[in-house]
Structure formats: C-alpha cells, structure tokens
C-alpha cells in the first residue's frame, strides 16, 4: 500500500473514534482531528486503554508518528 493510499484511508477516519496502538504496548482511543505526512496524530477526547480495565482520560493530545504501530476504527 502506498503512502497516498494510507492517507486517503486516514482522511475517511477524520472526526471519528480511532484506536491507536503505540510502541511499548500502550493503546489510546480518541477522535482523530488531524494528521500529517509523518503520521503525527491529534486526538480529541483521548483516553489510554488499560488491559486492567482502568482507563485514563488524556483530553486533547498529540501522538508522534514514530510511536504509532497501528490505527484502526474504534469498536
């Protein structure tokens, strides 16, 4: 898949809930507000999802693209 295809798919996720898996095993869920060519993401109403069930509210955050492993629509 080319970078153009990736960004076209990401544009479909704008203003919807996404699940972002990060390096180090962390997972963040939030509304995708913006992204750039480096895959830096702006997420609104973000929360860190814990495997233990105690999620942590983060608010508006910037996720650096070099930490992103995967982005998917949130369930």
CHARMM internal coordinates of N, CA and C (Angstrom, degrees):
IC EDIT
DIST 1 N 1 CA 1.4512
DIST 1 CA 1 C 1.5263
ANGL 1 N 1 CA 1 C 108.47
DIST 1 C 2 N 1.3158
ANGL 1 CA 1 C 2 N 116.40
DIHE 1 N 1 CA 1 C 2 N 132.34
DIST 2 N 2 CA 1.4579
ANGL 1 C 2 N 2 CA 120.37
DIHE 1 CA 1 C 2 N 2 CA -178.40
DIST 2 CA 2 C 1.5227
ANGL 2 N 2 CA 2 C 110.74
DIHE 1 C 2 N 2 CA 2 C -81.65
DIST 2 C 3 N 1.3178
ANGL 2 CA 2 C 3 N 116.04
DIHE 2 N 2 CA 2 C 3 N 166.72
DIST 3 N 3 CA 1.4639
ANGL 2 C 3 N 3 CA 121.61
DIHE 2 CA 2 C 3 N 3 CA 178.35
DIST 3 CA 3 C 1.5273
ANGL 3 N 3 CA 3 C 110.51
DIHE 2 C 3 N 3 CA 3 C -62.28
DIST 3 C 4 N 1.3236
ANGL 3 CA 3 C 4 N 116.90
DIHE 3 N 3 CA 3 C 4 N -36.41
DIST 4 N 4 CA 1.4691
ANGL 3 C 4 N 4 CA 120.88
DIHE 3 CA 3 C 4 N 4 CA 179.19
DIST 4 CA 4 C 1.5214
ANGL 4 N 4 CA 4 C 109.92
DIHE 3 C 4 N 4 CA 4 C -61.93
DIST 4 C 5 N 1.3341
ANGL 4 CA 4 C 5 N 117.10
DIHE 4 N 4 CA 4 C 5 N -43.98
DIST 5 N 5 CA 1.4688
ANGL 4 C 5 N 5 CA 121.48
DIHE 4 CA 4 C 5 N 5 CA 177.97
DIST 5 CA 5 C 1.5187
ANGL 5 N 5 CA 5 C 110.93
DIHE 4 C 5 N 5 CA 5 C -62.10
DIST 5 C 6 N 1.3319
ANGL 5 CA 5 C 6 N 116.40
DIHE 5 N 5 CA 5 C 6 N -42.41
DIST 6 N 6 CA 1.4614
ANGL 5 C 6 N 6 CA 120.90
DIHE 5 CA 5 C 6 N 6 CA -179.94
DIST 6 CA 6 C 1.5185
ANGL 6 N 6 CA 6 C 110.85
DIHE 5 C 6 N 6 CA 6 C -60.54
DIST 6 C 7 N 1.3192
ANGL 6 CA 6 C 7 N 117.67
DIHE 6 N 6 CA 6 C 7 N -45.72
DIST 7 N 7 CA 1.4618
ANGL 6 C 7 N 7 CA 121.02
DIHE 6 CA 6 C 7 N 7 CA -178.29
DIST 7 CA 7 C 1.5206
ANGL 7 N 7 CA 7 C 111.78
DIHE 6 C 7 N 7 CA 7 C -70.96
DIST 7 C 8 N 1.3348
ANGL 7 CA 7 C 8 N 117.07
DIHE 7 N 7 CA 7 C 8 N -30.18
DIST 8 N 8 CA 1.4633
ANGL 7 C 8 N 8 CA 119.87
DIHE 7 CA 7 C 8 N 8 CA 175.74
DIST 8 CA 8 C 1.5309
ANGL 8 N 8 CA 8 C 110.03
DIHE 7 C 8 N 8 CA 8 C -65.39
DIST 8 C 9 N 1.3212
ANGL 8 CA 8 C 9 N 116.39
DIHE 8 N 8 CA 8 C 9 N -42.20
DIST 9 N 9 CA 1.4612
ANGL 8 C 9 N 9 CA 120.84
DIHE 8 CA 8 C 9 N 9 CA 177.84
DIST 9 CA 9 C 1.5232
ANGL 9 N 9 CA 9 C 110.43
DIHE 8 C 9 N 9 CA 9 C -65.71
DIST 9 C 10 N 1.3335
ANGL 9 CA 9 C 10 N 116.72
DIHE 9 N 9 CA 9 C 10 N -43.62
DIST 10 N 10 CA 1.4697
ANGL 9 C 10 N 10 CA 120.22
DIHE 9 CA 9 C 10 N 10 CA 178.82
DIST 10 CA 10 C 1.5235
ANGL 10 N 10 CA 10 C 111.35
DIHE 9 C 10 N 10 CA 10 C -60.30
DIST 10 C 11 N 1.3235
ANGL 10 CA 10 C 11 N 117.66
DIHE 10 N 10 CA 10 C 11 N -36.92
DIST 11 N 11 CA 1.4687
ANGL 10 C 11 N 11 CA 120.21
DIHE 10 CA 10 C 11 N 11 CA -179.58
DIST 11 CA 11 C 1.5317
ANGL 11 N 11 CA 11 C 110.79
DIHE 10 C 11 N 11 CA 11 C -62.37
DIST 11 C 12 N 1.3254
ANGL 11 CA 11 C 12 N 117.08
DIHE 11 N 11 CA 11 C 12 N -28.78
DIST 12 N 12 CA 1.4714
ANGL 11 C 12 N 12 CA 120.80
DIHE 11 CA 11 C 12 N 12 CA 177.04
DIST 12 CA 12 C 1.5250
ANGL 12 N 12 CA 12 C 111.89
DIHE 11 C 12 N 12 CA 12 C -70.70
DIST 12 C 13 N 1.3358
ANGL 12 CA 12 C 13 N 117.25
DIHE 12 N 12 CA 12 C 13 N -22.66
DIST 13 N 13 CA 1.4599
ANGL 12 C 13 N 13 CA 122.13
DIHE 12 CA 12 C 13 N 13 CA -179.46
DIST 13 CA 13 C 1.5297
ANGL 13 N 13 CA 13 C 113.50
DIHE 12 C 13 N 13 CA 13 C -88.08
DIST 13 C 14 N 1.3497
ANGL 13 CA 13 C 14 N 117.50
DIHE 13 N 13 CA 13 C 14 N -7.33
DIST 14 N 14 CA 1.4630
ANGL 13 C 14 N 14 CA 119.25
DIHE 13 CA 13 C 14 N 14 CA -178.73
DIST 14 CA 14 C 1.5284
ANGL 14 N 14 CA 14 C 110.83
DIHE 13 C 14 N 14 CA 14 C -56.76
DIST 14 C 15 N 1.3204
ANGL 14 CA 14 C 15 N 115.79
DIHE 14 N 14 CA 14 C 15 N 137.31
DIST 15 N 15 CA 1.4673
ANGL 14 C 15 N 15 CA 124.60
DIHE 14 CA 14 C 15 N 15 CA 179.63
DIST 15 CA 15 C 1.5256
ANGL 15 N 15 CA 15 C 113.33
DIHE 14 C 15 N 15 CA 15 C 63.57
DIST 15 C 16 N 1.3299
ANGL 15 CA 15 C 16 N 116.31
DIHE 15 N 15 CA 15 C 16 N 24.26
DIST 16 N 16 CA 1.4634
ANGL 15 C 16 N 16 CA 120.60
DIHE 15 CA 15 C 16 N 16 CA 172.74
DIST 16 CA 16 C 1.5295
ANGL 16 N 16 CA 16 C 108.62
DIHE 15 C 16 N 16 CA 16 C -125.37
DIST 16 C 17 N 1.3202
ANGL 16 CA 16 C 17 N 116.14
DIHE 16 N 16 CA 16 C 17 N 163.16
DIST 17 N 17 CA 1.4614
ANGL 16 C 17 N 17 CA 120.87
DIHE 16 CA 16 C 17 N 17 CA 178.44
DIST 17 CA 17 C 1.5218
ANGL 17 N 17 CA 17 C 110.02
DIHE 16 C 17 N 17 CA 17 C -73.29
DIST 17 C 18 N 1.3268
ANGL 17 CA 17 C 18 N 115.00
DIHE 17 N 17 CA 17 C 18 N 132.51
DIST 18 N 18 CA 1.4621
ANGL 17 C 18 N 18 CA 121.09
DIHE 17 CA 17 C 18 N 18 CA 177.08
DIST 18 CA 18 C 1.5249
ANGL 18 N 18 CA 18 C 109.10
DIHE 17 C 18 N 18 CA 18 C -128.87
DIST 18 C 19 N 1.3020
ANGL 18 CA 18 C 19 N 114.40
DIHE 18 N 18 CA 18 C 19 N 155.45
DIST 19 N 19 CA 1.4527
ANGL 18 C 19 N 19 CA 122.98
DIHE 18 CA 18 C 19 N 19 CA 175.02
DIST 19 CA 19 C 1.5177
ANGL 19 N 19 CA 19 C 106.58
DIHE 18 C 19 N 19 CA 19 C -110.94
DIST 19 C 20 N 1.3424
ANGL 19 CA 19 C 20 N 116.66
DIHE 19 N 19 CA 19 C 20 N 126.62
DIST 20 N 20 CA 1.4616
ANGL 19 C 20 N 20 CA 121.09
DIHE 19 CA 19 C 20 N 20 CA -176.69
DIST 20 CA 20 C 1.5205
ANGL 20 N 20 CA 20 C 108.44
DIHE 19 C 20 N 20 CA 20 C -120.56
DIST 20 C 21 N 1.3184
ANGL 20 CA 20 C 21 N 116.12
DIHE 20 N 20 CA 20 C 21 N 119.69
DIST 21 N 21 CA 1.4681
ANGL 20 C 21 N 21 CA 121.06
DIHE 20 CA 20 C 21 N 21 CA 174.65
DIST 21 CA 21 C 1.5157
ANGL 21 N 21 CA 21 C 107.48
DIHE 20 C 21 N 21 CA 21 C -92.34
DIST 21 C 22 N 1.3334
ANGL 21 CA 21 C 22 N 115.09
DIHE 21 N 21 CA 21 C 22 N 135.28
DIST 22 N 22 CA 1.4551
ANGL 21 C 22 N 22 CA 121.77
DIHE 21 CA 21 C 22 N 22 CA -175.57
DIST 22 CA 22 C 1.5184
ANGL 22 N 22 CA 22 C 111.04
DIHE 21 C 22 N 22 CA 22 C -116.04
DIST 22 C 23 N 1.3235
ANGL 22 CA 22 C 23 N 115.46
DIHE 22 N 22 CA 22 C 23 N 160.04
DIST 23 N 23 CA 1.4616
ANGL 22 C 23 N 23 CA 120.45
DIHE 22 CA 22 C 23 N 23 CA 172.15
DIST 23 CA 23 C 1.5148
ANGL 23 N 23 CA 23 C 108.18
DIHE 22 C 23 N 23 CA 23 C -57.25
DIST 23 C 24 N 1.3038
ANGL 23 CA 23 C 24 N 117.11
DIHE 23 N 23 CA 23 C 24 N 147.47
DIST 24 N 24 CA 1.4536
ANGL 23 C 24 N 24 CA 120.81
DIHE 23 CA 23 C 24 N 24 CA -179.63
DIST 24 CA 24 C 1.5133
ANGL 24 N 24 CA 24 C 113.10
DIHE 23 C 24 N 24 CA 24 C 87.96
DIST 24 C 25 N 1.3447
ANGL 24 CA 24 C 25 N 116.99
DIHE 24 N 24 CA 24 C 25 N 0.35
DIST 25 N 25 CA 1.4549
ANGL 24 C 25 N 25 CA 120.07
DIHE 24 CA 24 C 25 N 25 CA 174.46
DIST 25 CA 25 C 1.5199
ANGL 25 N 25 CA 25 C 116.24
DIHE 24 C 25 N 25 CA 25 C 89.17
DIST 25 C 26 N 1.3214
ANGL 25 CA 25 C 26 N 118.70
DIHE 25 N 25 CA 25 C 26 N 1.35
DIST 26 N 26 CA 1.4667
ANGL 25 C 26 N 26 CA 120.04
DIHE 25 CA 25 C 26 N 26 CA 179.00
DIST 26 CA 26 C 1.5192
ANGL 26 N 26 CA 26 C 110.74
DIHE 25 C 26 N 26 CA 26 C -79.93
DIST 26 C 27 N 1.3476
ANGL 26 CA 26 C 27 N 114.97
DIHE 26 N 26 CA 26 C 27 N 153.23
DIST 27 N 27 CA 1.4554
ANGL 26 C 27 N 27 CA 122.14
DIHE 26 CA 26 C 27 N 27 CA 177.31
DIST 27 CA 27 C 1.5191
ANGL 27 N 27 CA 27 C 108.23
DIHE 26 C 27 N 27 CA 27 C -131.17
DIST 27 C 28 N 1.3322
ANGL 27 CA 27 C 28 N 116.07
DIHE 27 N 27 CA 27 C 28 N 133.93
DIST 28 N 28 CA 1.4616
ANGL 27 C 28 N 28 CA 122.26
DIHE 27 CA 27 C 28 N 28 CA -179.72
DIST 28 CA 28 C 1.5195
ANGL 28 N 28 CA 28 C 108.15
DIHE 27 C 28 N 28 CA 28 C -126.07
DIST 28 C 29 N 1.3352
ANGL 28 CA 28 C 29 N 115.52
DIHE 28 N 28 CA 28 C 29 N 139.46
DIST 29 N 29 CA 1.4599
ANGL 28 C 29 N 29 CA 122.11
DIHE 28 CA 28 C 29 N 29 CA 177.68
DIST 29 CA 29 C 1.5227
ANGL 29 N 29 CA 29 C 107.73
DIHE 28 C 29 N 29 CA 29 C -120.84
DIST 29 C 30 N 1.3418
ANGL 29 CA 29 C 30 N 117.46
DIHE 29 N 29 CA 29 C 30 N 139.01
DIST 30 N 30 CA 1.4577
ANGL 29 C 30 N 30 CA 120.67
DIHE 29 CA 29 C 30 N 30 CA 177.98
DIST 30 CA 30 C 1.5118
ANGL 30 N 30 CA 30 C 110.99
DIHE 29 C 30 N 30 CA 30 C -177.32
DIST 30 C 31 N 1.3322
ANGL 30 CA 30 C 31 N 115.11
DIHE 30 N 30 CA 30 C 31 N 178.83
DIST 31 N 31 CA 1.4597
ANGL 30 C 31 N 31 CA 121.86
DIHE 30 CA 30 C 31 N 31 CA 179.37
DIST 31 CA 31 C 1.5262
ANGL 31 N 31 CA 31 C 108.22
DIHE 30 C 31 N 31 CA 31 C -88.95
DIST 31 C 32 N 1.3272
ANGL 31 CA 31 C 32 N 116.77
DIHE 31 N 31 CA 31 C 32 N 120.66
DIST 32 N 32 CA 1.4580
ANGL 31 C 32 N 32 CA 121.56
DIHE 31 CA 31 C 32 N 32 CA -179.79
DIST 32 CA 32 C 1.5232
ANGL 32 N 32 CA 32 C 109.38
DIHE 31 C 32 N 32 CA 32 C -72.56
DIST 32 C 33 N 1.3222
ANGL 32 CA 32 C 33 N 116.50
DIHE 32 N 32 CA 32 C 33 N 113.85
DIST 33 N 33 CA 1.4579
ANGL 32 C 33 N 33 CA 121.96
DIHE 32 CA 32 C 33 N 33 CA -178.94
DIST 33 CA 33 C 1.5154
ANGL 33 N 33 CA 33 C 112.28
DIHE 32 C 33 N 33 CA 33 C -99.10
DIST 33 C 34 N 1.3211
ANGL 33 CA 33 C 34 N 117.06
DIHE 33 N 33 CA 33 C 34 N -33.12
DIST 34 N 34 CA 1.4545
ANGL 33 C 34 N 34 CA 120.32
DIHE 33 CA 33 C 34 N 34 CA -177.60
DIST 34 CA 34 C 1.5172
ANGL 34 N 34 CA 34 C 110.16
DIHE 33 C 34 N 34 CA 34 C -162.96
DIST 34 C 35 N 1.3430
ANGL 34 CA 34 C 35 N 115.78
DIHE 34 N 34 CA 34 C 35 N 161.64
DIST 35 N 35 CA 1.4614
ANGL 34 C 35 N 35 CA 122.56
DIHE 34 CA 34 C 35 N 35 CA 175.32
DIST 35 CA 35 C 1.5216
ANGL 35 N 35 CA 35 C 107.57
DIHE 34 C 35 N 35 CA 35 C -154.71
DIST 35 C 36 N 1.3166
ANGL 35 CA 35 C 36 N 116.65
DIHE 35 N 35 CA 35 C 36 N 165.81
DIST 36 N 36 CA 1.4555
ANGL 35 C 36 N 36 CA 120.24
DIHE 35 CA 35 C 36 N 36 CA 176.97
DIST 36 CA 36 C 1.5268
ANGL 36 N 36 CA 36 C 110.43
DIHE 35 C 36 N 36 CA 36 C -134.59
DIST 36 C 37 N 1.3343
ANGL 36 CA 36 C 37 N 116.43
DIHE 36 N 36 CA 36 C 37 N -175.13
DIST 37 N 37 CA 1.4588
ANGL 36 C 37 N 37 CA 121.54
DIHE 36 CA 36 C 37 N 37 CA -175.08
DIST 37 CA 37 C 1.5195
ANGL 37 N 37 CA 37 C 113.43
DIHE 36 C 37 N 37 CA 37 C -66.41
DIST 37 C 38 N 1.3411
ANGL 37 CA 37 C 38 N 117.36
DIHE 37 N 37 CA 37 C 38 N -16.13
DIST 38 N 38 CA 1.4670
ANGL 37 C 38 N 38 CA 121.71
DIHE 37 CA 37 C 38 N 38 CA 178.00
DIST 38 CA 38 C 1.5306
ANGL 38 N 38 CA 38 C 111.71
DIHE 37 C 38 N 38 CA 38 C -92.33
DIST 38 C 39 N 1.3360
ANGL 38 CA 38 C 39 N 116.45
DIHE 38 N 38 CA 38 C 39 N 1.10
DIST 39 N 39 CA 1.4560
ANGL 38 C 39 N 39 CA 124.33
DIHE 38 CA 38 C 39 N 39 CA -176.79
DIST 39 CA 39 C 1.5287
ANGL 39 N 39 CA 39 C 112.27
DIHE 38 C 39 N 39 CA 39 C 70.43
DIST 39 C 40 N 1.3505
ANGL 39 CA 39 C 40 N 116.84
DIHE 39 N 39 CA 39 C 40 N 20.65
DIST 40 N 40 CA 1.4558
ANGL 39 C 40 N 40 CA 120.18
DIHE 39 CA 39 C 40 N 40 CA 168.85
DIST 40 CA 40 C 1.5261
ANGL 40 N 40 CA 40 C 106.35
DIHE 39 C 40 N 40 CA 40 C -65.75
DIST 40 C 41 N 1.3133
ANGL 40 CA 40 C 41 N 117.09
DIHE 40 N 40 CA 40 C 41 N 137.23
DIST 41 N 41 CA 1.4616
ANGL 40 C 41 N 41 CA 121.85
DIHE 40 CA 40 C 41 N 41 CA -175.39
DIST 41 CA 41 C 1.5133
ANGL 41 N 41 CA 41 C 110.50
DIHE 40 C 41 N 41 CA 41 C -122.45
DIST 41 C 42 N 1.3212
ANGL 41 CA 41 C 42 N 117.51
DIHE 41 N 41 CA 41 C 42 N 140.79
DIST 42 N 42 CA 1.4582
ANGL 41 C 42 N 42 CA 122.84
DIHE 41 CA 41 C 42 N 42 CA 168.65
DIST 42 CA 42 C 1.5257
ANGL 42 N 42 CA 42 C 105.91
DIHE 41 C 42 N 42 CA 42 C -106.63
DIST 42 C 43 N 1.3361
ANGL 42 CA 42 C 43 N 115.57
DIHE 42 N 42 CA 42 C 43 N 121.24
DIST 43 N 43 CA 1.4674
ANGL 42 C 43 N 43 CA 121.42
DIHE 42 CA 42 C 43 N 43 CA 178.79
DIST 43 CA 43 C 1.5249
ANGL 43 N 43 CA 43 C 109.30
DIHE 42 C 43 N 43 CA 43 C -117.49
DIST 43 C 44 N 1.3256
ANGL 43 CA 43 C 44 N 116.34
DIHE 43 N 43 CA 43 C 44 N 131.37
DIST 44 N 44 CA 1.4627
ANGL 43 C 44 N 44 CA 122.34
DIHE 43 CA 43 C 44 N 44 CA 175.18
DIST 44 CA 44 C 1.5262
ANGL 44 N 44 CA 44 C 108.54
DIHE 43 C 44 N 44 CA 44 C -99.92
DIST 44 C 45 N 1.3149
ANGL 44 CA 44 C 45 N 116.38
DIHE 44 N 44 CA 44 C 45 N 153.30
DIST 45 N 45 CA 1.4701
ANGL 44 C 45 N 45 CA 122.21
DIHE 44 CA 44 C 45 N 45 CA 179.61
DIST 45 CA 45 C 1.5218
ANGL 45 N 45 CA 45 C 111.24
DIHE 44 C 45 N 45 CA 45 C 52.36
DIST 45 C 46 N 1.3149
ANGL 45 CA 45 C 46 N 115.31
DIHE 45 N 45 CA 45 C 46 N 39.03
DIST 46 N 46 CA 1.4658
ANGL 45 C 46 N 46 CA 120.37
DIHE 45 CA 45 C 46 N 46 CA -175.68
DIST 46 CA 46 C 1.5198
ANGL 46 N 46 CA 46 C 111.36
DIHE 45 C 46 N 46 CA 46 C -75.71
DIST 46 C 47 N 1.3184
ANGL 46 CA 46 C 47 N 114.37
DIHE 46 N 46 CA 46 C 47 N 149.73
DIST 47 N 47 CA 1.4576
ANGL 46 C 47 N 47 CA 120.76
DIHE 46 CA 46 C 47 N 47 CA 172.89
DIST 47 CA 47 C 1.5145
ANGL 47 N 47 CA 47 C 108.65
DIHE 46 C 47 N 47 CA 47 C -144.73
DIST 47 C 48 N 1.3272
ANGL 47 CA 47 C 48 N 114.59
DIHE 47 N 47 CA 47 C 48 N 142.87
DIST 48 N 48 CA 1.4587
ANGL 47 C 48 N 48 CA 120.48
DIHE 47 CA 47 C 48 N 48 CA 176.17
DIST 48 CA 48 C 1.5130
ANGL 48 N 48 CA 48 C 107.36
DIHE 47 C 48 N 48 CA 48 C -83.55
DIST 48 C 49 N 1.3137
ANGL 48 CA 48 C 49 N 116.24
DIHE 48 N 48 CA 48 C 49 N 128.01
DIST 49 N 49 CA 1.4598
ANGL 48 C 49 N 49 CA 122.49
DIHE 48 CA 48 C 49 N 49 CA -178.51
DIST 49 CA 49 C 1.5251
ANGL 49 N 49 CA 49 C 108.00
DIHE 48 C 49 N 49 CA 49 C -93.77
DIST 49 C 50 N 1.3173
ANGL 49 CA 49 C 50 N 115.82
DIHE 49 N 49 CA 49 C 50 N 123.28
DIST 50 N 50 CA 1.4548
ANGL 49 C 50 N 50 CA 121.24
DIHE 49 CA 49 C 50 N 50 CA -179.86
DIST 50 CA 50 C 1.5186
ANGL 50 N 50 CA 50 C 110.03
DIHE 49 C 50 N 50 CA 50 C -104.64
DIST 50 C 51 N 1.3135
ANGL 50 CA 50 C 51 N 115.69
DIHE 50 N 50 CA 50 C 51 N 143.70
DIST 51 N 51 CA 1.4640
ANGL 50 C 51 N 51 CA 119.78
DIHE 50 CA 50 C 51 N 51 CA 177.74
DIST 51 CA 51 C 1.5234
ANGL 51 N 51 CA 51 C 111.02
DIHE 50 C 51 N 51 CA 51 C -68.54
DIST 51 C 52 N 1.3290
ANGL 51 CA 51 C 52 N 117.09
DIHE 51 N 51 CA 51 C 52 N -19.28
DIST 52 N 52 CA 1.4637
ANGL 51 C 52 N 52 CA 121.66
DIHE 51 CA 51 C 52 N 52 CA 179.22
DIST 52 CA 52 C 1.5223
ANGL 52 N 52 CA 52 C 112.13
DIHE 51 C 52 N 52 CA 52 C -84.57
DIST 52 C 53 N 1.3446
ANGL 52 CA 52 C 53 N 116.97
DIHE 52 N 52 CA 52 C 53 N -4.92
DIST 53 N 53 CA 1.4613
ANGL 52 C 53 N 53 CA 120.07
DIHE 52 CA 52 C 53 N 53 CA 176.41
DIST 53 CA 53 C 1.5142
ANGL 53 N 53 CA 53 C 114.85
DIHE 52 C 53 N 53 CA 53 C 91.57
DIST 53 C 54 N 1.3290
ANGL 53 CA 53 C 54 N 119.25
DIHE 53 N 53 CA 53 C 54 N -3.24
DIST 54 N 54 CA 1.4619
ANGL 53 C 54 N 54 CA 120.69
DIHE 53 CA 53 C 54 N 54 CA 178.77
DIST 54 CA 54 C 1.5330
ANGL 54 N 54 CA 54 C 108.76
DIHE 53 C 54 N 54 CA 54 C -101.65
DIST 54 C 55 N 1.3478
ANGL 54 CA 54 C 55 N 115.70
DIHE 54 N 54 CA 54 C 55 N 88.94
DIST 55 N 55 CA 1.4591
ANGL 54 C 55 N 55 CA 122.14
DIHE 54 CA 54 C 55 N 55 CA -178.40
DIST 55 CA 55 C 1.5171
ANGL 55 N 55 CA 55 C 110.31
DIHE 54 C 55 N 55 CA 55 C -73.69
DIST 55 C 56 N 1.3479
ANGL 55 CA 55 C 56 N 115.32
DIHE 55 N 55 CA 55 C 56 N 152.12
DIST 56 N 56 CA 1.4611
ANGL 55 C 56 N 56 CA 120.71
DIHE 55 CA 55 C 56 N 56 CA -178.18
DIST 56 CA 56 C 1.5243
ANGL 56 N 56 CA 56 C 108.92
DIHE 55 C 56 N 56 CA 56 C -121.07
DIST 56 C 57 N 1.3353
ANGL 56 CA 56 C 57 N 117.12
DIHE 56 N 56 CA 56 C 57 N 125.19
DIST 57 N 57 CA 1.4539
ANGL 56 C 57 N 57 CA 122.44
DIHE 56 CA 56 C 57 N 57 CA 179.24
DIST 57 CA 57 C 1.5273
ANGL 57 N 57 CA 57 C 110.05
DIHE 56 C 57 N 57 CA 57 C -73.60
DIST 57 C 58 N 1.3484
ANGL 57 CA 57 C 58 N 116.09
DIHE 57 N 57 CA 57 C 58 N 133.71
DIST 58 N 58 CA 1.4578
ANGL 57 C 58 N 58 CA 121.70
DIHE 57 CA 57 C 58 N 58 CA -177.84
DIST 58 CA 58 C 1.5242
ANGL 58 N 58 CA 58 C 112.86
DIHE 57 C 58 N 58 CA 58 C -117.52
DIST 58 C 59 N 1.3266
ANGL 58 CA 58 C 59 N 118.29
DIHE 58 N 58 CA 58 C 59 N -19.57
DIST 59 N 59 CA 1.4598
ANGL 58 C 59 N 59 CA 121.71
DIHE 58 CA 58 C 59 N 59 CA -179.15
DIST 59 CA 59 C 1.5181
ANGL 59 N 59 CA 59 C 111.89
DIHE 58 C 59 N 59 CA 59 C 77.93
DIST 59 C 60 N 1.3399
ANGL 59 CA 59 C 60 N 117.00
DIHE 59 N 59 CA 59 C 60 N -136.24
DIST 60 N 60 CA 1.4613
ANGL 59 C 60 N 60 CA 122.90
DIHE 59 CA 59 C 60 N 60 CA 179.63
DIST 60 CA 60 C 1.5195
ANGL 60 N 60 CA 60 C 108.56
DIHE 59 C 60 N 60 CA 60 C -89.58
DIST 60 C 61 N 1.3414
ANGL 60 CA 60 C 61 N 116.62
DIHE 60 N 60 CA 60 C 61 N 122.94
DIST 61 N 61 CA 1.4684
ANGL 60 C 61 N 61 CA 119.27
DIHE 60 CA 60 C 61 N 61 CA -175.75
DIST 61 CA 61 C 1.5280
ANGL 61 N 61 CA 61 C 111.18
DIHE 60 C 61 N 61 CA 61 C -134.27
DIST 61 C 62 N 1.3192
ANGL 61 CA 61 C 62 N 114.57
DIHE 61 N 61 CA 61 C 62 N 159.71
DIST 62 N 62 CA 1.4587
ANGL 61 C 62 N 62 CA 123.63
DIHE 61 CA 61 C 62 N 62 CA 170.65
DIST 62 CA 62 C 1.5181
ANGL 62 N 62 CA 62 C 107.23
DIHE 61 C 62 N 62 CA 62 C -110.99
DIST 62 C 63 N 1.3227
ANGL 62 CA 62 C 63 N 116.62
DIHE 62 N 62 CA 62 C 63 N 125.40
DIST 63 N 63 CA 1.4621
ANGL 62 C 63 N 63 CA 121.41
DIHE 62 CA 62 C 63 N 63 CA 176.37
DIST 63 CA 63 C 1.5248
ANGL 63 N 63 CA 63 C 106.72
DIHE 62 C 63 N 63 CA 63 C -107.42
DIST 63 C 64 N 1.3185
ANGL 63 CA 63 C 64 N 116.53
DIHE 63 N 63 CA 63 C 64 N 120.82
DIST 64 N 64 CA 1.4662
ANGL 63 C 64 N 64 CA 120.32
DIHE 63 CA 63 C 64 N 64 CA 178.79
DIST 64 CA 64 C 1.5207
ANGL 64 N 64 CA 64 C 110.03
DIHE 63 C 64 N 64 CA 64 C -68.16
DIST 64 C 65 N 1.3122
ANGL 64 CA 64 C 65 N 115.93
DIHE 64 N 64 CA 64 C 65 N 135.45
DIST 65 N 65 CA 1.4489
ANGL 64 C 65 N 65 CA 121.83
DIHE 64 CA 64 C 65 N 65 CA -176.02
DIST 65 CA 65 C 1.5104
ANGL 65 N 65 CA 65 C 114.82
DIHE 64 C 65 N 65 CA 65 C -59.63
DIST 65 C 66 N 1.3364
ANGL 65 CA 65 C 66 N 117.63
DIHE 65 N 65 CA 65 C 66 N -30.02
DIST 66 N 66 CA 1.4635
ANGL 65 C 66 N 66 CA 118.78
DIHE 65 CA 65 C 66 N 66 CA -178.71
DIST 66 CA 66 C 1.5246
ANGL 66 N 66 CA 66 C 112.73
DIHE 65 C 66 N 66 CA 66 C -72.66
DIST 66 C 67 N 1.3375
ANGL 66 CA 66 C 67 N 117.47
DIHE 66 N 66 CA 66 C 67 N -7.17
DIST 67 N 67 CA 1.4633
ANGL 66 C 67 N 67 CA 121.57
DIHE 66 CA 66 C 67 N 67 CA 176.29
DIST 67 CA 67 C 1.5242
ANGL 67 N 67 CA 67 C 112.85
DIHE 66 C 67 N 67 CA 67 C -98.01
DIST 67 C 68 N 1.3209
ANGL 67 CA 67 C 68 N 117.54
DIHE 67 N 67 CA 67 C 68 N -9.91
DIST 68 N 68 CA 1.4633
ANGL 67 C 68 N 68 CA 121.65
DIHE 67 CA 67 C 68 N 68 CA -175.21
DIST 68 CA 68 C 1.5210
ANGL 68 N 68 CA 68 C 110.21
DIHE 67 C 68 N 68 CA 68 C -80.80
DIST 68 C 69 N 1.3260
ANGL 68 CA 68 C 69 N 115.43
DIHE 68 N 68 CA 68 C 69 N 127.82
DIST 69 N 69 CA 1.4584
ANGL 68 C 69 N 69 CA 122.18
DIHE 68 CA 68 C 69 N 69 CA 175.36
DIST 69 CA 69 C 1.5273
ANGL 69 N 69 CA 69 C 110.38
DIHE 68 C 69 N 69 CA 69 C -101.62
DIST 69 C 70 N 1.3582
ANGL 69 CA 69 C 70 N 116.43
DIHE 69 N 69 CA 69 C 70 N -40.01
DIST 70 N 70 CA 1.4512
ANGL 69 C 70 N 70 CA 120.77
DIHE 69 CA 69 C 70 N 70 CA -176.16
DIST 70 CA 70 C 1.5229
ANGL 70 N 70 CA 70 C 110.54
DIHE 69 C 70 N 70 CA 70 C -155.88
DIST 70 C 71 N 1.3304
ANGL 70 CA 70 C 71 N 116.92
DIHE 70 N 70 CA 70 C 71 N 146.18
DIST 71 N 71 CA 1.4664
ANGL 70 C 71 N 71 CA 122.98
DIHE 70 CA 70 C 71 N 71 CA 173.51
DIST 71 CA 71 C 1.5135
ANGL 71 N 71 CA 71 C 106.83
DIHE 70 C 71 N 71 CA 71 C -128.29
DIST 71 C 72 N 1.3454
ANGL 71 CA 71 C 72 N 116.06
DIHE 71 N 71 CA 71 C 72 N 133.94
DIST 72 N 72 CA 1.4627
ANGL 71 C 72 N 72 CA 119.44
DIHE 71 CA 71 C 72 N 72 CA 176.99
DIST 72 CA 72 C 1.5179
ANGL 72 N 72 CA 72 C 109.35
DIHE 71 C 72 N 72 CA 72 C -146.34
DIST 72 C 73 N 1.3243
ANGL 72 CA 72 C 73 N 116.94
DIHE 72 N 72 CA 72 C 73 N 161.60
DIST 73 N 73 CA 1.4708
ANGL 72 C 73 N 73 CA 119.08
DIHE 72 CA 72 C 73 N 73 CA 174.48
DIST 73 CA 73 C 1.5272
ANGL 73 N 73 CA 73 C 108.51
DIHE 72 C 73 N 73 CA 73 C -62.34
DIST 73 C 74 N 1.3238
ANGL 73 CA 73 C 74 N 116.37
DIHE 73 N 73 CA 73 C 74 N 139.70
DIST 74 N 74 CA 1.4726
ANGL 73 C 74 N 74 CA 119.60
DIHE 73 CA 73 C 74 N 74 CA 179.74
DIST 74 CA 74 C 1.5220
ANGL 74 N 74 CA 74 C 109.53
DIHE 73 C 74 N 74 CA 74 C -75.78
DIST 74 C 75 N 1.3220
ANGL 74 CA 74 C 75 N 116.52
DIHE 74 N 74 CA 74 C 75 N 144.37
DIST 75 N 75 CA 1.4733
ANGL 74 C 75 N 75 CA 120.29
DIHE 74 CA 74 C 75 N 75 CA 178.88
DIST 75 CA 75 C 1.5176
ANGL 75 N 75 CA 75 C 111.66
DIHE 74 C 75 N 75 CA 75 C -69.07
END
COOR INIT
IC SEED 1 N 1 CA 1 C
IC BUILD
